[in-house]
Amino acid sequence: MRIAPLLAIALGAAACAKEPAPDVAAAPQELVVTATDYAYELPATPVVAGPTRITLVNKGQELHHITLMRLTEGKTMADLAGLDPEGPPPTWAIPAGGPNAAVPGGESTATLLLEPGSYVITCFIPSPDGVPHIAKGMSIGLEVQPATGPAGPMPTGDITIGLTDYAFTMSAAPTAGTHSFVVTNQAQQPHEVVLVRMEPGTSMESWNAWLEAGMTGPPPGMPFAGLSAMAPGMVQDFTAELTPGTYGFICFVPDAGDGKPHSMHGMVVSFDVS
């Protein structure tokens, strides 16, 4: 009389045991890049396509960032020789973002979706002598291999930023604390996000005045986070810790039309954190 119930239980247990475990997407892969004056160091482990959290550790004495450029049409790093750092990149070098503005002794992080292919990591920030770091040899190649498993999730963030020609939009006013900013380039050309903490008594207009003066003297604020130039349609994330004060977002990417920094087209915005 008990055989049927026991058999049903056994068959049910066997069926459950044979069900395949659901795929669980891994967290974004971690890539730590070390910057010095004027070079990058990459880990020996391979990098695969998919969501990738890049941490730039700045061990140099100057401000650095990572600008990723995905090379197409069979181009290599050698083809970037003679690139004008103050002009738009060639069409075969697609700006792919990266962590912006890591201060000396500090770090900057960004999460982005890497596609398979060949990349160049470089720094366009100028030294005090006005020479961009790319012209001082601060570039390195990166090969991204095809993914072999399920892709991890991209961060959802708590504040969204939209980039247009030429403005920033925010879903909410930032408050004190650590925030995850999800940035979408909704424009027709590449843009970046440079997060700066403003010096007392300065304004966002001070940045254009500083640029027009040849970047002589200290800047009107301290860049410390953000995202480097990213192509239209890209979505990336960066994190930053804010304390009470006045901050701003700036885009210094050269315009595709006149070559002027986008900040001179009005692509700046300031906000107070209390």
PyRosetta script that sets phi, psi and omega in degrees:
from pyrosetta import init, pose_from_sequence

init()
pose = pose_from_sequence("MRIAPLLAIALGAAACAKEPAPDVAAAPQELVVTATDYAYELPATPVVAGPTRITLVNKGQELHHITLMRLTEGKTMADLAGLDPEGPPPTWAIPAGGPNAAVPGGESTATLLLEPGSYVITCFIPSPDGVPHIAKGMSIGLEVQPATGPAGPMPTGDITIGLTDYAFTMSAAPTAGTHSFVVTNQAQQPHEVVLVRMEPGTSMESWNAWLEAGMTGPPPGMPFAGLSAMAPGMVQDFTAELTPGTYGFICFVPDAGDGKPHSMHGMVVSFDVS")
pose.set_psi(1, -26.2)
pose.set_omega(1, -176.9)
pose.set_phi(2, -94.5)
pose.set_psi(2, -4.6)
pose.set_omega(2, -174.4)
pose.set_phi(3, -65.3)
pose.set_psi(3, -44.4)
pose.set_omega(3, -176.3)
pose.set_phi(4, -62.4)
pose.set_psi(4, -49.3)
pose.set_omega(4, 178.3)
pose.set_phi(5, -60.7)
pose.set_psi(5, -41.2)
pose.set_omega(5, -179.7)
pose.set_phi(6, -64.9)
pose.set_psi(6, -38.9)
pose.set_omega(6, 179.5)
pose.set_phi(7, -65.3)
pose.set_psi(7, -39.4)
pose.set_omega(7, 179.6)
pose.set_phi(8, -64.2)
pose.set_psi(8, -41.9)
pose.set_omega(8, 178.9)
pose.set_phi(9, -63.3)
pose.set_psi(9, -43.2)
pose.set_omega(9, -178.6)
pose.set_phi(10, -64.4)
pose.set_psi(10, -43.3)
pose.set_omega(10, 179.7)
pose.set_phi(11, -65.2)
pose.set_psi(11, -38.1)
pose.set_omega(11, 178.5)
pose.set_phi(12, -64.3)
pose.set_psi(12, -41.9)
pose.set_omega(12, 179.0)
pose.set_phi(13, -64.8)
pose.set_psi(13, -39.5)
pose.set_omega(13, 179.8)
pose.set_phi(14, -65.6)
pose.set_psi(14, -39.5)
pose.set_omega(14, 179.7)
pose.set_phi(15, -63.9)
pose.set_psi(15, -41.8)
pose.set_omega(15, 178.8)
pose.set_phi(16, -64.1)
pose.set_psi(16, -37.8)
pose.set_omega(16, -177.7)
pose.set_phi(17, -67.1)
pose.set_psi(17, -28.6)
pose.set_omega(17, -177.3)
pose.set_phi(18, -85.9)
pose.set_psi(18, -9.6)
pose.set_omega(18, 180.0)
pose.set_phi(19, -68.8)
pose.set_psi(19, 129.3)
pose.set_omega(19, -179.6)
pose.set_phi(20, -67.2)
pose.set_psi(20, 145.2)
pose.set_omega(20, 178.0)
pose.set_phi(21, -68.7)
pose.set_psi(21, 137.7)
pose.set_omega(21, -179.5)
pose.set_phi(22, -65.6)
pose.set_psi(22, 147.8)
pose.set_omega(22, 176.8)
pose.set_phi(23, -67.6)
pose.set_psi(23, 131.3)
pose.set_omega(23, 177.0)
pose.set_phi(24, -114.3)
pose.set_psi(24, 115.9)
pose.set_omega(24, -178.5)
pose.set_phi(25, -66.2)
pose.set_psi(25, 133.1)
pose.set_omega(25, 179.6)
pose.set_phi(26, -73.3)
pose.set_psi(26, 161.7)
pose.set_omega(26, 174.6)
pose.set_phi(27, -67.0)
pose.set_psi(27, 159.3)
pose.set_omega(27, 178.3)
pose.set_phi(28, -54.2)
pose.set_psi(28, 140.0)
pose.set_omega(28, 178.1)
pose.set_phi(29, -65.1)
pose.set_psi(29, 152.7)
pose.set_omega(29, -178.9)
pose.set_phi(30, -103.5)
pose.set_psi(30, 132.8)
pose.set_omega(30, 176.4)
pose.set_phi(31, -131.6)
pose.set_psi(31, 115.7)
pose.set_omega(31, 179.3)
pose.set_phi(32, -104.4)
pose.set_psi(32, 122.9)
pose.set_omega(32, 179.9)
pose.set_phi(33, -116.4)
pose.set_psi(33, 130.4)
pose.set_omega(33, 179.4)
pose.set_phi(34, -102.4)
pose.set_psi(34, 131.7)
pose.set_omega(34, 178.6)
pose.set_phi(35, -110.2)
pose.set_psi(35, 139.3)
pose.set_omega(35, 170.3)
pose.set_phi(36, -128.8)
pose.set_psi(36, -176.8)
pose.set_omega(36, 175.6)
pose.set_phi(37, -97.4)
pose.set_psi(37, 99.4)
pose.set_omega(37, 9.4)
pose.set_phi(38, -135.0)
pose.set_psi(38, 87.1)
pose.set_omega(38, -177.4)
pose.set_phi(39, -159.5)
pose.set_psi(39, 164.8)
pose.set_omega(39, 174.3)
pose.set_phi(40, -120.2)
pose.set_psi(40, 150.4)
pose.set_omega(40, 172.0)
pose.set_phi(41, -121.4)
pose.set_psi(41, 127.9)
pose.set_omega(41, 179.6)
pose.set_phi(42, -108.0)
pose.set_psi(42, 150.9)
pose.set_omega(42, 175.1)
pose.set_phi(43, -69.6)
pose.set_psi(43, 160.1)
pose.set_omega(43, -179.3)
pose.set_phi(44, -78.7)
pose.set_psi(44, -19.0)
pose.set_omega(44, -178.2)
pose.set_phi(45, -68.3)
pose.set_psi(45, 143.8)
pose.set_omega(45, -178.8)
pose.set_phi(46, -68.4)
pose.set_psi(46, 153.5)
pose.set_omega(46, 177.0)
pose.set_phi(47, -110.7)
pose.set_psi(47, 129.9)
pose.set_omega(47, -178.7)
pose.set_phi(48, -113.3)
pose.set_psi(48, 161.6)
pose.set_omega(48, -179.1)
pose.set_phi(49, -66.1)
pose.set_psi(49, 150.8)
pose.set_omega(49, 178.8)
pose.set_phi(50, 128.9)
pose.set_psi(50, -179.8)
pose.set_omega(50, 177.9)
pose.set_phi(51, -58.2)
pose.set_psi(51, 130.3)
pose.set_omega(51, -174.4)
pose.set_phi(52, -137.1)
pose.set_psi(52, 126.6)
pose.set_omega(52, 175.9)
pose.set_phi(53, -95.6)
pose.set_psi(53, 111.7)
pose.set_omega(53, -178.0)
pose.set_phi(54, -100.6)
pose.set_psi(54, 126.4)
pose.set_omega(54, 175.1)
pose.set_phi(55, -111.8)
pose.set_psi(55, 122.3)
pose.set_omega(55, 176.4)
pose.set_phi(56, -97.6)
pose.set_psi(56, 117.9)
pose.set_omega(56, 177.5)
pose.set_phi(57, -102.3)
pose.set_psi(57, 116.5)
pose.set_omega(57, -175.3)
pose.set_phi(58, -95.6)
pose.set_psi(58, 106.5)
pose.set_omega(58, 176.6)
pose.set_phi(59, -102.7)
pose.set_psi(59, 12.2)
pose.set_omega(59, 178.4)
pose.set_phi(60, -91.2)
pose.set_psi(60, -174.8)
pose.set_omega(60, 179.0)
pose.set_phi(61, -103.0)
pose.set_psi(61, -2.9)
pose.set_omega(61, 179.8)
pose.set_phi(62, -121.4)
pose.set_psi(62, 163.5)
pose.set_omega(62, 174.9)
pose.set_phi(63, -67.0)
pose.set_psi(63, 138.7)
pose.set_omega(63, 177.9)
pose.set_phi(64, -137.6)
pose.set_psi(64, 160.4)
pose.set_omega(64, 171.3)
pose.set_phi(65, -143.6)
pose.set_psi(65, 177.3)
pose.set_omega(65, 172.8)
pose.set_phi(66, -117.8)
pose.set_psi(66, 121.0)
pose.set_omega(66, 167.9)
pose.set_phi(67, -112.2)
pose.set_psi(67, 113.7)
pose.set_omega(67, 175.4)
pose.set_phi(68, -86.0)
pose.set_psi(68, 137.2)
pose.set_omega(68, 172.7)
pose.set_phi(69, -128.8)
pose.set_psi(69, 121.4)
pose.set_omega(69, 179.0)
pose.set_phi(70, -86.4)
pose.set_psi(70, 123.7)
pose.set_omega(70, -176.7)
pose.set_phi(71, -87.9)
pose.set_psi(71, 131.9)
pose.set_omega(71, 178.6)
pose.set_phi(72, -121.9)
pose.set_psi(72, -179.9)
pose.set_omega(72, 177.0)
pose.set_phi(73, 58.3)
pose.set_psi(73, 26.7)
pose.set_omega(73, 177.8)
pose.set_phi(74, 73.8)
pose.set_psi(74, 14.3)
pose.set_omega(74, -178.9)
pose.set_phi(75, -76.0)
pose.set_psi(75, 157.5)
pose.set_omega(75, 179.6)
pose.set_phi(76, -128.9)
pose.set_psi(76, 179.1)
pose.set_omega(76, 178.4)
pose.set_phi(77, -58.3)
pose.set_psi(77, -33.6)
pose.set_omega(77, -178.5)
pose.set_phi(78, -60.9)
pose.set_psi(78, -29.2)
pose.set_omega(78, -179.2)
pose.set_phi(79, -72.5)
pose.set_psi(79, -14.2)
pose.set_omega(79, 179.2)
pose.set_phi(80, -84.3)
pose.set_psi(80, -5.9)
pose.set_omega(80, 178.9)
pose.set_phi(81, -59.3)
pose.set_psi(81, 131.1)
pose.set_omega(81, -179.9)
pose.set_phi(82, 84.4)
pose.set_psi(82, 6.7)
pose.set_omega(82, 178.4)
pose.set_phi(83, -60.7)
pose.set_psi(83, 132.4)
pose.set_omega(83, 176.8)
pose.set_phi(84, -77.7)
pose.set_psi(84, 109.4)
pose.set_omega(84, -176.8)
pose.set_phi(85, -68.9)
pose.set_psi(85, -13.8)
pose.set_omega(85, -179.1)
pose.set_phi(86, -99.4)
pose.set_psi(86, 3.3)
pose.set_omega(86, 179.1)
pose.set_phi(87, -117.8)
pose.set_psi(87, 174.2)
pose.set_omega(87, 178.6)
pose.set_phi(88, -67.0)
pose.set_psi(88, 149.3)
pose.set_omega(88, 179.5)
pose.set_phi(89, -71.0)
pose.set_psi(89, 159.7)
pose.set_omega(89, 175.4)
pose.set_phi(90, -63.9)
pose.set_psi(90, 157.6)
pose.set_omega(90, -175.0)
pose.set_phi(91, -62.8)
pose.set_psi(91, -22.8)
pose.set_omega(91, -178.3)
pose.set_phi(92, -87.1)
pose.set_psi(92, -3.5)
pose.set_omega(92, 175.5)
pose.set_phi(93, -112.6)
pose.set_psi(93, 100.1)
pose.set_omega(93, -172.4)
pose.set_phi(94, -89.5)
pose.set_psi(94, 119.1)
pose.set_omega(94, 177.8)
pose.set_phi(95, -61.0)
pose.set_psi(95, 124.1)
pose.set_omega(95, -173.7)
pose.set_phi(96, -121.1)
pose.set_psi(96, 19.4)
pose.set_omega(96, 173.0)
pose.set_phi(97, 76.3)
pose.set_psi(97, -158.5)
pose.set_omega(97, -177.3)
pose.set_phi(98, 133.4)
pose.set_psi(98, 169.2)
pose.set_omega(98, -179.2)
pose.set_phi(99, -68.1)
pose.set_psi(99, 133.7)
pose.set_omega(99, -176.7)
pose.set_phi(100, -104.4)
pose.set_psi(100, 151.2)
pose.set_omega(100, 164.2)
pose.set_phi(101, 52.4)
pose.set_psi(101, 68.3)
pose.set_omega(101, 171.1)
pose.set_phi(102, -91.8)
pose.set_psi(102, 119.3)
pose.set_omega(102, -178.0)
pose.set_phi(103, -73.0)
pose.set_psi(103, 157.9)
pose.set_omega(103, 177.2)
pose.set_phi(104, -54.4)
pose.set_psi(104, 128.4)
pose.set_omega(104, -177.9)
pose.set_phi(105, 80.7)
pose.set_psi(105, 0.6)
pose.set_omega(105, -177.9)
pose.set_phi(106, -114.4)
pose.set_psi(106, -171.5)
pose.set_omega(106, -178.6)
pose.set_phi(107, -134.9)
pose.set_psi(107, 158.1)
pose.set_omega(107, 173.2)
pose.set_phi(108, -141.6)
pose.set_psi(108, 140.7)
pose.set_omega(108, -177.1)
pose.set_phi(109, -127.3)
pose.set_psi(109, 151.0)
pose.set_omega(109, 175.5)
pose.set_phi(110, -152.0)
pose.set_psi(110, 146.4)
pose.set_omega(110, 175.7)
pose.set_phi(111, -116.1)
pose.set_psi(111, 127.1)
pose.set_omega(111, -177.8)
pose.set_phi(112, -141.5)
pose.set_psi(112, 164.1)
pose.set_omega(112, -178.5)
pose.set_phi(113, -98.4)
pose.set_psi(113, 106.4)
pose.set_omega(113, -178.9)
pose.set_phi(114, -85.0)
pose.set_psi(114, 134.8)
pose.set_omega(114, 172.2)
pose.set_phi(115, -95.7)
pose.set_psi(115, 155.1)
pose.set_omega(115, 175.9)
pose.set_phi(116, -62.7)
pose.set_psi(116, 146.9)
pose.set_omega(116, 176.3)
pose.set_phi(117, 142.0)
pose.set_psi(117, -169.9)
pose.set_omega(117, -178.2)
pose.set_phi(118, -99.3)
pose.set_psi(118, 135.5)
pose.set_omega(118, -179.9)
pose.set_phi(119, -128.5)
pose.set_psi(119, 160.7)
pose.set_omega(119, 167.8)
pose.set_phi(120, -121.7)
pose.set_psi(120, 132.4)
pose.set_omega(120, 172.3)
pose.set_phi(121, -100.7)
pose.set_psi(121, 125.9)
pose.set_omega(121, -178.7)
pose.set_phi(122, -146.6)
pose.set_psi(122, 170.9)
pose.set_omega(122, -179.1)
pose.set_phi(123, -128.3)
pose.set_psi(123, 122.6)
pose.set_omega(123, -179.8)
pose.set_phi(124, -98.4)
pose.set_psi(124, -0.9)
pose.set_omega(124, -178.9)
pose.set_phi(125, -66.1)
pose.set_psi(125, 135.4)
pose.set_omega(125, 179.5)
pose.set_phi(126, -84.1)
pose.set_psi(126, 151.0)
pose.set_omega(126, 172.4)
pose.set_phi(127, -77.7)
pose.set_psi(127, 171.4)
pose.set_omega(127, 176.0)
pose.set_phi(128, -56.7)
pose.set_psi(128, -23.5)
pose.set_omega(128, 178.2)
pose.set_phi(129, -82.6)
pose.set_psi(129, 2.0)
pose.set_omega(129, 177.4)
pose.set_phi(130, 87.9)
pose.set_psi(130, -4.8)
pose.set_omega(130, -179.0)
pose.set_phi(131, -87.4)
pose.set_psi(131, 123.1)
pose.set_omega(131, 178.5)
pose.set_phi(132, -62.5)
pose.set_psi(132, 147.7)
pose.set_omega(132, -176.4)
pose.set_phi(133, -62.6)
pose.set_psi(133, -28.1)
pose.set_omega(133, 177.9)
pose.set_phi(134, -61.9)
pose.set_psi(134, -33.5)
pose.set_omega(134, 179.6)
pose.set_phi(135, -75.0)
pose.set_psi(135, -11.3)
pose.set_omega(135, 177.4)
pose.set_phi(136, -100.7)
pose.set_psi(136, 13.7)
pose.set_omega(136, 175.7)
pose.set_phi(137, 90.0)
pose.set_psi(137, 14.0)
pose.set_omega(137, -176.3)
pose.set_phi(138, -85.8)
pose.set_psi(138, 74.9)
pose.set_omega(138, 177.4)
pose.set_phi(139, -147.5)
pose.set_psi(139, 151.7)
pose.set_omega(139, 177.0)
pose.set_phi(140, -153.8)
pose.set_psi(140, 147.5)
pose.set_omega(140, 179.5)
pose.set_phi(141, -84.5)
pose.set_psi(141, 152.3)
pose.set_omega(141, 177.6)
pose.set_phi(142, -140.6)
pose.set_psi(142, 125.6)
pose.set_omega(142, 175.8)
pose.set_phi(143, -102.3)
pose.set_psi(143, 126.4)
pose.set_omega(143, 178.8)
pose.set_phi(144, -106.3)
pose.set_psi(144, 118.2)
pose.set_omega(144, -177.2)
pose.set_phi(145, -83.9)
pose.set_psi(145, 155.5)
pose.set_omega(145, 175.2)
pose.set_phi(146, -59.9)
pose.set_psi(146, 147.6)
pose.set_omega(146, 179.9)
pose.set_phi(147, -69.7)
pose.set_psi(147, 148.7)
pose.set_omega(147, 178.8)
pose.set_phi(148, -113.4)
pose.set_psi(148, -1.6)
pose.set_omega(148, -179.0)
pose.set_phi(149, -147.8)
pose.set_psi(149, -175.0)
pose.set_omega(149, -179.9)
pose.set_phi(150, -64.7)
pose.set_psi(150, 142.7)
pose.set_omega(150, -179.6)
pose.set_phi(151, -76.5)
pose.set_psi(151, 143.8)
pose.set_omega(151, 175.9)
pose.set_phi(152, -76.0)
pose.set_psi(152, 170.3)
pose.set_omega(152, -178.2)
pose.set_phi(153, -82.2)
pose.set_psi(153, 151.8)
pose.set_omega(153, 169.8)
pose.set_phi(154, -83.2)
pose.set_psi(154, 150.4)
pose.set_omega(154, 178.4)
pose.set_phi(155, -61.0)
pose.set_psi(155, 146.0)
pose.set_omega(155, 177.4)
pose.set_phi(156, -89.0)
pose.set_psi(156, -26.7)
pose.set_omega(156, 176.1)
pose.set_phi(157, 71.0)
pose.set_psi(157, 170.6)
pose.set_omega(157, 176.1)
pose.set_phi(158, -119.7)
pose.set_psi(158, -10.6)
pose.set_omega(158, 174.3)
pose.set_phi(159, -136.2)
pose.set_psi(159, 132.5)
pose.set_omega(159, 177.4)
pose.set_phi(160, -105.5)
pose.set_psi(160, 143.5)
pose.set_omega(160, 178.8)
pose.set_phi(161, -125.1)
pose.set_psi(161, 131.5)
pose.set_omega(161, 174.9)
pose.set_phi(162, -107.7)
pose.set_psi(162, 137.8)
pose.set_omega(162, 178.5)
pose.set_phi(163, -109.7)
pose.set_psi(163, 125.8)
pose.set_omega(163, 177.3)
pose.set_phi(164, -128.2)
pose.set_psi(164, 177.4)
pose.set_omega(164, 174.3)
pose.set_phi(165, -95.5)
pose.set_psi(165, 96.1)
pose.set_omega(165, 9.9)
pose.set_phi(166, -137.5)
pose.set_psi(166, 89.8)
pose.set_omega(166, -176.6)
pose.set_phi(167, -159.0)
pose.set_psi(167, 162.4)
pose.set_omega(167, 171.7)
pose.set_phi(168, -112.0)
pose.set_psi(168, 137.7)
pose.set_omega(168, 170.9)
pose.set_phi(169, -121.4)
pose.set_psi(169, 143.1)
pose.set_omega(169, -179.4)
pose.set_phi(170, -126.9)
pose.set_psi(170, 143.0)
pose.set_omega(170, -179.6)
pose.set_phi(171, -76.4)
pose.set_psi(171, -22.0)
pose.set_omega(171, -179.3)
pose.set_phi(172, -157.6)
pose.set_psi(172, 156.1)
pose.set_omega(172, 177.6)
pose.set_phi(173, -77.0)
pose.set_psi(173, 126.9)
pose.set_omega(173, 179.8)
pose.set_phi(174, -63.9)
pose.set_psi(174, 145.0)
pose.set_omega(174, 177.2)
pose.set_phi(175, -117.5)
pose.set_psi(175, 175.0)
pose.set_omega(175, 177.7)
pose.set_phi(176, -64.2)
pose.set_psi(176, 140.8)
pose.set_omega(176, -179.3)
pose.set_phi(177, 125.8)
pose.set_psi(177, -174.2)
pose.set_omega(177, -179.6)
pose.set_phi(178, -93.5)
pose.set_psi(178, 130.4)
pose.set_omega(178, -178.5)
pose.set_phi(179, -124.8)
pose.set_psi(179, 150.4)
pose.set_omega(179, 173.0)
pose.set_phi(180, -109.5)
pose.set_psi(180, 115.5)
pose.set_omega(180, -176.9)
pose.set_phi(181, -102.1)
pose.set_psi(181, 119.9)
pose.set_omega(181, 174.9)
pose.set_phi(182, -97.2)
pose.set_psi(182, 119.6)
pose.set_omega(182, -171.8)
pose.set_phi(183, -112.9)
pose.set_psi(183, 130.3)
pose.set_omega(183, 176.4)
pose.set_phi(184, -119.9)
pose.set_psi(184, 127.1)
pose.set_omega(184, 175.7)
pose.set_phi(185, -85.1)
pose.set_psi(185, 102.1)
pose.set_omega(185, -179.0)
pose.set_phi(186, -95.2)
pose.set_psi(186, 8.0)
pose.set_omega(186, -173.5)
pose.set_phi(187, -92.0)
pose.set_psi(187, -173.7)
pose.set_omega(187, -179.2)
pose.set_phi(188, -101.5)
pose.set_psi(188, -0.7)
pose.set_omega(188, 179.3)
pose.set_phi(189, -146.3)
pose.set_psi(189, 167.1)
pose.set_omega(189, -177.8)
pose.set_phi(190, -63.5)
pose.set_psi(190, 148.1)
pose.set_omega(190, 175.1)
pose.set_phi(191, -142.6)
pose.set_psi(191, 162.8)
pose.set_omega(191, 175.9)
pose.set_phi(192, -130.8)
pose.set_psi(192, 169.5)
pose.set_omega(192, 172.6)
pose.set_phi(193, -124.7)
pose.set_psi(193, 115.3)
pose.set_omega(193, 172.2)
pose.set_phi(194, -109.2)
pose.set_psi(194, 114.9)
pose.set_omega(194, 178.1)
pose.set_phi(195, -90.0)
pose.set_psi(195, 122.2)
pose.set_omega(195, -177.8)
pose.set_phi(196, -123.1)
pose.set_psi(196, 146.4)
pose.set_omega(196, 169.4)
pose.set_phi(197, -100.0)
pose.set_psi(197, 121.2)
pose.set_omega(197, -173.1)
pose.set_phi(198, -78.5)
pose.set_psi(198, 144.3)
pose.set_omega(198, 172.6)
pose.set_phi(199, -74.3)
pose.set_psi(199, 147.6)
pose.set_omega(199, 178.3)
pose.set_phi(200, -55.5)
pose.set_psi(200, 137.9)
pose.set_omega(200, 177.1)
pose.set_phi(201, 83.1)
pose.set_psi(201, 1.8)
pose.set_omega(201, 178.7)
pose.set_phi(202, -103.6)
pose.set_psi(202, 168.3)
pose.set_omega(202, 178.2)
pose.set_phi(203, -136.3)
pose.set_psi(203, 172.9)
pose.set_omega(203, 179.6)
pose.set_phi(204, -65.8)
pose.set_psi(204, -28.4)
pose.set_omega(204, 176.8)
pose.set_phi(205, -64.6)
pose.set_psi(205, -23.0)
pose.set_omega(205, 179.7)
pose.set_phi(206, -62.7)
pose.set_psi(206, -28.6)
pose.set_omega(206, -179.0)
pose.set_phi(207, -67.1)
pose.set_psi(207, -42.9)
pose.set_omega(207, 179.2)
pose.set_phi(208, -67.7)
pose.set_psi(208, -36.5)
pose.set_omega(208, 176.9)
pose.set_phi(209, -63.3)
pose.set_psi(209, -38.6)
pose.set_omega(209, 179.0)
pose.set_phi(210, -66.9)
pose.set_psi(210, -40.2)
pose.set_omega(210, 177.6)
pose.set_phi(211, -64.3)
pose.set_psi(211, -45.9)
pose.set_omega(211, -177.1)
pose.set_phi(212, -66.3)
pose.set_psi(212, -24.7)
pose.set_omega(212, 178.1)
pose.set_phi(213, -85.2)
pose.set_psi(213, 8.6)
pose.set_omega(213, 178.4)
pose.set_phi(214, 81.8)
pose.set_psi(214, 20.7)
pose.set_omega(214, 178.8)
pose.set_phi(215, 57.2)
pose.set_psi(215, 34.8)
pose.set_omega(215, 176.5)
pose.set_phi(216, -85.3)
pose.set_psi(216, 141.2)
pose.set_omega(216, -178.0)
pose.set_phi(217, 80.0)
pose.set_psi(217, 174.8)
pose.set_omega(217, -178.0)
pose.set_phi(218, -68.1)
pose.set_psi(218, 145.9)
pose.set_omega(218, 177.2)
pose.set_phi(219, -70.1)
pose.set_psi(219, 163.0)
pose.set_omega(219, -178.5)
pose.set_phi(220, -78.1)
pose.set_psi(220, 10.7)
pose.set_omega(220, 178.6)
pose.set_phi(221, -173.9)
pose.set_psi(221, 176.5)
pose.set_omega(221, -178.3)
pose.set_phi(222, -113.6)
pose.set_psi(222, 112.5)
pose.set_omega(222, 171.7)
pose.set_phi(223, -69.1)
pose.set_psi(223, 138.2)
pose.set_omega(223, -178.5)
pose.set_phi(224, -148.1)
pose.set_psi(224, 2.3)
pose.set_omega(224, 180.0)
pose.set_phi(225, -169.7)
pose.set_psi(225, 177.2)
pose.set_omega(225, 176.2)
pose.set_phi(226, 129.1)
pose.set_psi(226, -161.2)
pose.set_omega(226, -179.2)
pose.set_phi(227, -130.4)
pose.set_psi(227, 138.7)
pose.set_omega(227, 176.6)
pose.set_phi(228, -76.4)
pose.set_psi(228, 177.6)
pose.set_omega(228, -173.4)
pose.set_phi(229, -53.5)
pose.set_psi(229, 128.5)
pose.set_omega(229, -179.9)
pose.set_phi(230, -128.9)
pose.set_psi(230, 142.6)
pose.set_omega(230, -175.6)
pose.set_phi(231, -71.3)
pose.set_psi(231, 160.1)
pose.set_omega(231, 177.1)
pose.set_phi(232, -54.4)
pose.set_psi(232, 138.2)
pose.set_omega(232, 178.1)
pose.set_phi(233, 90.3)
pose.set_psi(233, -14.2)
pose.set_omega(233, -178.2)
pose.set_phi(234, -74.5)
pose.set_psi(234, 148.0)
pose.set_omega(234, 176.6)
pose.set_phi(235, -125.6)
pose.set_psi(235, 124.1)
pose.set_omega(235, -179.7)
pose.set_phi(236, -138.9)
pose.set_psi(236, 171.5)
pose.set_omega(236, -175.1)
pose.set_phi(237, -135.0)
pose.set_psi(237, 143.8)
pose.set_omega(237, 169.3)
pose.set_phi(238, -139.9)
pose.set_psi(238, 156.2)
pose.set_omega(238, 179.3)
pose.set_phi(239, -115.8)
pose.set_psi(239, 150.8)
pose.set_omega(239, 178.6)
pose.set_phi(240, -156.2)
pose.set_psi(240, 145.2)
pose.set_omega(240, 175.5)
pose.set_phi(241, -101.1)
pose.set_psi(241, 126.2)
pose.set_omega(241, -177.8)
pose.set_phi(242, -112.1)
pose.set_psi(242, 135.5)
pose.set_omega(242, 171.8)
pose.set_phi(243, -113.6)
pose.set_psi(243, 165.7)
pose.set_omega(243, -178.9)
pose.set_phi(244, -54.2)
pose.set_psi(244, 135.3)
pose.set_omega(244, -179.2)
pose.set_phi(245, 157.4)
pose.set_psi(245, -171.3)
pose.set_omega(245, 178.8)
pose.set_phi(246, -108.4)
pose.set_psi(246, 131.7)
pose.set_omega(246, -176.1)
pose.set_phi(247, -127.1)
pose.set_psi(247, 170.2)
pose.set_omega(247, 176.0)
pose.set_phi(248, -153.4)
pose.set_psi(248, 156.0)
pose.set_omega(248, 169.5)
pose.set_phi(249, -108.3)
pose.set_psi(249, 135.5)
pose.set_omega(249, -179.5)
pose.set_phi(250, -135.6)
pose.set_psi(250, 146.6)
pose.set_omega(250, 171.5)
pose.set_phi(251, -119.6)
pose.set_psi(251, 119.0)
pose.set_omega(251, 179.8)
pose.set_phi(252, -102.7)
pose.set_psi(252, 5.4)
pose.set_omega(252, -178.0)
pose.set_phi(253, -60.9)
pose.set_psi(253, 135.0)
pose.set_omega(253, 178.4)
pose.set_phi(254, -64.2)
pose.set_psi(254, 138.9)
pose.set_omega(254, -178.8)
pose.set_phi(255, -71.7)
pose.set_psi(255, 142.9)
pose.set_omega(255, -179.8)
pose.set_phi(256, -67.6)
pose.set_psi(256, -20.1)
pose.set_omega(256, -178.6)
pose.set_phi(257, -90.9)
pose.set_psi(257, -62.1)
pose.set_omega(257, -174.3)
pose.set_phi(258, -107.8)
pose.set_psi(258, -2.1)
pose.set_omega(258, 178.0)
pose.set_phi(259, 78.3)
pose.set_psi(259, -2.1)
pose.set_omega(259, 179.4)
pose.set_phi(260, -77.1)
pose.set_psi(260, 149.4)
pose.set_omega(260, 175.1)
pose.set_phi(261, -56.9)
pose.set_psi(261, 143.4)
pose.set_omega(261, -178.8)
pose.set_phi(262, -61.0)
pose.set_psi(262, -22.4)
pose.set_omega(262, 176.0)
pose.set_phi(263, -59.8)
pose.set_psi(263, -32.6)
pose.set_omega(263, 179.4)
pose.set_phi(264, -76.8)
pose.set_psi(264, -8.3)
pose.set_omega(264, 171.7)
pose.set_phi(265, -98.7)
pose.set_psi(265, 10.7)
pose.set_omega(265, 177.2)
pose.set_phi(266, 94.2)
pose.set_psi(266, 10.1)
pose.set_omega(266, -177.1)
pose.set_phi(267, -86.2)
pose.set_psi(267, 69.8)
pose.set_omega(267, 175.3)
pose.set_phi(268, -143.0)
pose.set_psi(268, 151.9)
pose.set_omega(268, 174.5)
pose.set_phi(269, -154.7)
pose.set_psi(269, 142.7)
pose.set_omega(269, 178.6)
pose.set_phi(270, -118.2)
pose.set_psi(270, 157.6)
pose.set_omega(270, 177.3)
pose.set_phi(271, -154.7)
pose.set_psi(271, 151.3)
pose.set_omega(271, 179.7)
pose.set_phi(272, -102.4)
pose.set_psi(272, 141.2)
pose.set_omega(272, 177.2)
pose.set_phi(273, -117.7)
pose.set_psi(273, 124.0)
pose.set_omega(273, -179.2)
pose.set_phi(274, -114.5)
pose.dump_pdb("model.pdb")
